[in-house]
Amino acid sequence: MDALEEWIRVNSYLVYGILFFYCAMKSGALPLFAAIFASTDDLSIFAVSAASFLGGYLGDEARFYLARRYGDYLTSRLPRLGVIVKRAEGLLARHGAKYIFLYRYPKGMRTIGAFPVGLSNMSWLRFTVFNAGSAALWTMLLVAFGYVFGVAIVETVERNWGWLSVVALGVFASLVWLVYRNNLTSAQKGLRTP
C-alpha cells in the first residue's frame, strides 16, 4: 500500500488527468477510489472533485454536441444505435430533466445517455444546466462517500486485519452489486416501455 500511495503522490497530476478522462468517458467508481486517497492526503480533495465534475460534465457536453451535429447520420447508418436511441428518447419524453439526472447512474447508460437528448428538441442551455446539476450531484455523492469512509478503509487495511478486510470488501462489493443490479433492471424496464 505504501508503494501505491507514494506513486500516487509523485504522479498526482497524471492521476487527475486519468480521472478527468475516465469521468468524461463513463461513470464508475474511480472518483470514489481517488477520494479515498484524498482522505489520506495523497491527493487533493478539491482536485479530485474538479477532475471528476469537469470530466463528467464535459464528456456529456461533447456527446450532446456530437448527437446534435452527426446523430441523424449515425442512426441512419447504424440501425442498432437507432433502436437504442428511440428507446432512450421515450424515457426522455416521459421524464425530461429526471432522465438527465438519472442516466448517469445505471451502468452503460452514461455512455449513450446524452445522445438522445442531442437528437431531441431540448435546447443546449436547458441541457447544460441539468447536465451541470447532474454532474455536480454525482461528483458529490461519490467523492464524499470515498472521502468520509476512506480513512476507515485505509486504517483497516493498514492494521492488517486480513480476513476482516476481505469480509468488509465482500460486503461492500455485494452492496454495490445490488444497487447496480437494481438500477440496471430499472433502466431496462424503462427502455422496454414503448
C-alpha positions in Angstrom: 0.0 0.0 0.0 2.9 2.4 0.8 4.3 2.0 -2.7 1.0 2.8 -4.3 0.4 5.8 -2.1 3.9 7.1 -2.9 3.3 6.6 -6.7 0.0 8.4 -6.5 1.6 11.3 -4.5 4.5 11.6 -7.0 2.2 11.3 -10.1 -0.8 13.2 -8.8 -1.2 15.3 -11.9 -1.2 12.2 -14.0 -3.8 10.7 -11.7 -6.0 13.8 -12.0 -5.7 13.6 -15.8 -6.7 10.0 -15.9 -9.6 10.7 -13.5 -10.8 13.5 -15.8 -10.7 11.4 -19.0 -12.2 8.4 -17.2 -15.1 10.5 -16.0 -15.5 12.1 -19.4 -16.0 8.6 -20.9 -18.0 6.8 -18.2 -19.4 6.9 -14.8 -17.8 4.4 -12.5 -16.1 4.1 -9.1 -12.8 5.7 -9.9 -13.8 9.1 -8.3 -14.7 7.1 -5.1 -11.2 5.4 -5.0 -9.5 8.7 -5.7 -11.4 10.3 -2.8 -10.1 7.5 -0.6 -6.6 8.6 -1.4 -7.6 12.2 -0.8 -8.8 11.3 2.7 -5.2 10.3 3.5 -3.8 13.5 1.9 -2.2 11.6 -1.0 -4.4 13.6 -3.4 -6.2 16.9 -3.1 -9.9 16.5 -2.5 -10.5 19.7 -4.5 -8.6 18.4 -7.5 -10.3 15.0 -7.3 -13.7 16.8 -7.2 -12.8 19.2 -10.0 -11.4 16.5 -12.3 -14.5 14.3 -11.6 -17.0 17.1 -12.2 -15.3 18.5 -15.2 -14.8 15.1 -16.8 -18.4 14.1 -16.2 -19.9 17.4 -17.3 -17.7 18.0 -20.4 -18.0 14.4 -21.6 -21.7 14.7 -21.7 -21.5 18.1 -23.4 -19.3 16.5 -26.1 -21.8 13.6 -26.6 -24.7 16.1 -26.8 -22.8 18.1 -29.4 -21.9 15.1 -31.5 -25.5 13.9 -31.4 -26.8 17.3 -32.4 -24.3 17.5 -35.2 -24.0 13.9 -36.5 -26.8 12.0 -34.8 -29.2 11.6 -37.7 -26.4 10.4 -40.0 -25.1 7.9 -37.4 -28.5 6.4 -36.6 -29.3 6.0 -40.3 -26.0 4.1 -40.8 -26.2 2.1 -37.5 -29.7 0.6 -37.1 -29.0 -0.9 -33.7 -28.0 2.5 -32.4 -31.2 3.9 -33.8 -33.3 1.4 -31.8 -31.4 2.2 -28.6 -31.8 5.9 -29.2 -35.5 5.6 -29.8 -36.0 3.8 -26.5 -34.0 6.4 -24.7 -36.0 9.1 -26.4 -39.1 7.6 -24.9 -37.6 7.9 -21.5 -36.5 11.5 -22.2 -40.0 12.4 -23.4 -41.6 10.9 -20.3 -39.1 12.1 -17.7 -37.3 15.1 -19.2 -34.9 16.6 -16.6 -35.2 13.5 -14.4 -33.7 11.5 -17.3 -30.7 13.8 -17.5 -30.1 13.4 -13.7 -30.6 9.6 -13.7 -28.9 8.3 -16.9 -25.5 8.9 -15.2 -26.1 6.1 -12.7 -27.1 2.8 -14.4 -24.0 1.1 -15.9 -23.9 1.5 -19.7 -26.5 4.3 -19.9 -23.9 7.1 -19.3 -22.0 6.3 -22.5 -25.1 6.9 -24.7 -27.3 8.9 -22.3 -26.7 12.4 -23.8 -27.1 11.1 -27.3 -30.9 11.1 -27.4 -31.0 14.5 -25.7 -28.8 15.9 -28.5 -31.2 14.4 -31.1 -34.3 15.9 -29.3 -35.6 19.4 -29.5 -34.2 20.3 -26.0 -32.2 23.5 -26.1 -28.5 23.3 -25.3 -28.9 25.8 -22.5 -31.6 23.7 -20.8 -29.4 20.6 -21.2 -26.2 22.2 -19.9 -28.0 23.4 -16.8 -29.4 19.9 -16.0 -26.1 18.3 -17.0 -24.1 20.5 -14.7 -26.5 19.8 -11.8 -26.4 16.0 -12.5 -22.6 16.0 -12.8 -22.3 18.0 -9.5 -24.6 15.6 -7.6 -22.8 12.6 -9.0 -19.4 14.0 -8.0 -20.6 15.0 -4.5 -22.0 11.6 -3.9 -19.0 9.6 -5.0 -16.3 11.9 -3.7 -18.0 12.5 -0.3 -18.5 8.7 0.2 -14.9 7.9 -0.6 -13.6 10.8 1.5 -15.7 10.1 4.5 -15.2 6.3 4.6 -11.7 6.4 3.1 -9.9 6.9 6.4 -11.7 4.0 8.0 -10.9 1.8 4.9 -7.2 2.8 4.9 -6.9 2.2 8.7 -8.4 -1.2 8.4 -6.0 -2.2 5.6 -3.0 -0.8 7.5 -3.8 -2.7 10.6 -3.6 -5.9 8.6 -7.0 -7.1 9.6 -6.6 -9.8 6.9 -9.8 -11.7 6.9 -11.9 -8.8 8.3 -10.7 -6.7 5.4 -11.7 -9.3 2.9 -15.2 -9.7 4.6 -15.7 -5.9 4.6 -14.7 -5.7 0.9 -17.1 -8.5 0.1 -19.9 -6.8 1.9 -19.2 -3.5 0.2 -18.9 -5.2 -3.2 -22.2 -7.0 -2.6 -24.0 -3.8 -1.8 -22.6 -2.1 -4.9 -23.6 -5.1 -7.0 -27.2 -5.0 -5.5 -27.5 -1.3 -6.2 -26.1 -1.7 -9.7 -28.5 -4.6 -10.5 -31.5 -2.7 -9.2 -30.5 0.4 -11.3 -29.9 -1.8 -14.4 -33.2 -3.6 -14.0 -35.0 -0.2 -13.6 -33.2 1.2 -16.7 -34.0 -1.9 -18.8 -37.7 -1.7 -17.8 -37.7 1.9 -18.8 -36.1 1.1 -22.2 -38.6 -1.6 -22.9 -41.6 0.6 -22.4 -43.0 1.7 -25.7 
